[in-house]
Amino acid sequence: MYATIRDQLIAEGEAKGVLRGKAEGKAEGKAEGKAEMLSSLMDARGLVLSDEQRTRIAECKDEALLQRWFDRAVSASTVAEVFED
């Protein structure tokens, strides 16, 4: 019935971990979605990606970088233009 301070702290830590896990999962899902959209856009535009480039896109977890590549892919003439830094 009565929880010790230790038990309360453990419960709070577990709750924070679950919330942190959900936030990380949500961010990862958003990055995966952007990566899929970028690959689809490039395919639709006839910009042929190498296996390395497809892997680079799929493994990228940086939403801002994926968005930058997507924005470039909208008007790029070559794949190199999309990835140039």
Backbone hydrogen bonds in HBPLUS format (Angstrom, degrees):
<---DONOR---> <-ACCEPTOR-->    atom                        ^
c    i                          cat <-CA-CA->   ^        H-A-AA   ^      H-
h    n   atom  resd res      DA  || num        DHA   H-A  angle D-A-AA Bond
n    s   type  num  typ     dist DA aas  dist angle  dist       angle   num
A0008-GLN N   A0004-THR O   2.96 MM   4  6.29 155.7  2.02 152.3 159.3     1
A0009-LEU N   A0005-ILE O   2.88 MM   4  6.14 160.7  1.91 154.2 159.0     2
A0010-ILE N   A0006-ARG O   2.95 MM   4  6.19 158.6  2.00 152.5 158.5     3
A0011-ALA N   A0007-ASP O   2.98 MM   4  6.15 161.8  2.01 145.7 150.8     4
A0012-GLU N   A0008-GLN O   2.90 MM   4  6.14 157.2  1.95 149.6 156.0     5
A0013-GLY N   A0009-LEU O   2.88 MM   4  6.04 159.1  1.92 147.6 153.6     6
A0014-GLU N   A0010-ILE O   2.90 MM   4  6.14 156.4  1.96 151.1 157.3     7
A0015-ALA N   A0011-ALA O   2.98 MM   4  6.19 156.2  2.04 145.4 151.9     8
A0016-LYS N   A0012-GLU O   2.92 MM   4  6.18 158.8  1.97 150.7 156.2     9
A0017-GLY N   A0013-GLY O   2.91 MM   4  6.09 152.4  1.99 143.4 151.5    10
A0018-VAL N   A0014-GLU O   2.96 MM   4  6.22 151.9  2.04 147.5 154.3    11
A0019-LEU N   A0015-ALA O   3.02 MM   4  6.30 162.6  2.06 149.0 153.5    12
A0020-ARG N   A0016-LYS O   2.80 MM   4  5.98 161.7  1.83 151.3 156.8    13
A0021-GLY N   A0017-GLY O   2.82 MM   4  5.93 155.5  1.88 142.2 149.7    14
A0022-LYS N   A0018-VAL O   2.91 MM   4  6.18 149.8  2.00 146.4 154.4    15
A0023-ALA N   A0019-LEU O   2.98 MM   4  6.25 159.3  2.02 150.5 155.7    16
A0024-GLU N   A0020-ARG O   2.88 MM   4  6.12 162.3  1.91 154.0 158.8    17
A0025-GLY N   A0021-GLY O   2.86 MM   4  5.97 154.7  1.93 142.5 150.2    18
A0026-LYS N   A0022-LYS O   2.84 MM   4  6.03 151.7  1.92 146.0 153.8    19
A0027-ALA N   A0023-ALA O   2.98 MM   4  6.20 161.7  2.01 149.1 153.5    20
A0028-GLU N   A0024-GLU O   2.91 MM   4  6.08 158.2  1.96 147.5 153.9    21
A0029-GLY N   A0025-GLY O   2.91 MM   4  6.07 153.7  1.98 143.2 150.5    22
A0030-LYS N   A0026-LYS O   2.96 MM   4  6.24 151.4  2.05 147.0 154.6    23
A0031-ALA N   A0027-ALA O   3.01 MM   4  6.27 158.4  2.05 148.6 154.0    24
A0032-GLU N   A0028-GLU O   2.93 MM   4  6.18 157.9  1.97 148.5 154.8    25
A0033-GLY N   A0029-GLY O   2.97 MM   4  6.16 154.3  2.03 144.3 151.1    26
A0034-LYS N   A0030-LYS O   2.97 MM   4  6.25 157.0  2.03 149.0 154.8    27
A0035-ALA N   A0031-ALA O   2.91 MM   4  6.12 155.8  1.97 149.7 156.6    28
A0036-GLU N   A0032-GLU O   2.99 MM   4  6.24 156.7  2.05 147.4 153.1    29
A0037-MET N   A0033-GLY O   2.98 MM   4  6.22 157.7  2.03 147.1 153.4    30
A0038-LEU N   A0034-LYS O   2.89 MM   4  6.08 158.7  1.93 149.8 155.4    31
A0039-SER N   A0035-ALA O   3.01 MM   4  6.24 167.1  2.02 150.7 153.8    32
A0040-SER N   A0036-GLU O   2.95 MM   4  6.12 160.5  1.99 147.9 153.7    33
A0041-LEU N   A0037-MET O   2.86 MM   4  6.04 159.4  1.90 150.6 156.3    34
A0042-MET N   A0038-LEU O   2.96 MM   4  6.19 166.3  1.98 154.9 158.2    35
A0043-ASP N   A0039-SER O   2.96 MM   4  6.16 157.6  2.01 147.6 154.1    36
A0044-ALA N   A0040-SER O   2.88 MM   4  6.07 162.7  1.91 151.0 155.8    37
A0045-ARG N   A0041-LEU O   2.93 MM   4  6.14 143.4  2.07 146.7 156.7    38
A0047-LEU N   A0042-MET O   2.82 MM   5  4.99 150.4  1.91 161.0 156.4    39
A0046-GLY N   A0043-ASP O   3.04 MM   3  5.12 156.5  2.10 103.6 110.9    40
A0054-ARG N   A0050-SER O   2.97 MM   4  6.26 159.5  2.01 153.7 159.3    41
A0055-THR N   A0051-ASP O   2.96 MM   4  6.16 156.8  2.02 147.0 153.3    42
A0056-ARG N   A0052-GLU O   2.85 MM   4  6.10 155.6  1.91 147.2 154.6    43
A0057-ILE N   A0053-GLN O   3.00 MM   4  6.21 158.3  2.04 148.7 153.3    44
A0058-ALA N   A0054-ARG O   2.90 MM   4  6.09 169.5  1.91 150.5 153.9    45
A0059-GLU N   A0055-THR O   2.87 MM   4  5.92 152.0  1.95 152.4 158.6    46
A0060-CYS N   A0057-ILE O   3.22 MM   3  5.29 150.6  2.31 102.2 110.9    47
A0066-LEU N   A0062-ASP O   2.98 MM   4  6.29 164.9  2.00 158.5 163.2    48
A0067-GLN N   A0063-GLU O   2.90 MM   4  6.09 154.3  1.97 146.7 153.8    49
A0068-ARG N   A0064-ALA O   2.94 MM   4  6.18 153.4  2.01 143.8 151.1    50
A0069-TRP N   A0065-LEU O   2.93 MM   4  6.23 161.7  1.96 154.9 159.1    51
A0070-PHE N   A0066-LEU O   2.90 MM   4  6.09 156.3  1.96 145.3 152.5    52
A0071-ASP N   A0067-GLN O   2.84 MM   4  6.07 164.7  1.87 153.8 157.2    53
A0072-ARG N   A0068-ARG O   3.06 MM   4  6.30 157.0  2.12 146.6 152.6    54
A0073-ALA N   A0069-TRP O   2.83 MM   4  6.02 152.0  1.91 147.7 156.4    55
A0074-VAL N   A0070-PHE O   3.18 MM   4  6.46 133.6  2.40 147.7 158.1    56
A0075-SER N   A0072-ARG O   3.19 MM   3  5.93 141.4  2.35 115.9 123.0    57
A0076-ALA N   A0072-ARG O   2.91 MM   4  5.75 128.0  2.19 148.8 163.9    58
A0082-VAL N   A0079-VAL O   2.99 MM   3  5.34 131.5  2.23 106.7 119.3    59
A0084-GLU N   A0080-ALA O   3.04 MM   4  6.00 124.2  2.37 148.7 161.8    60
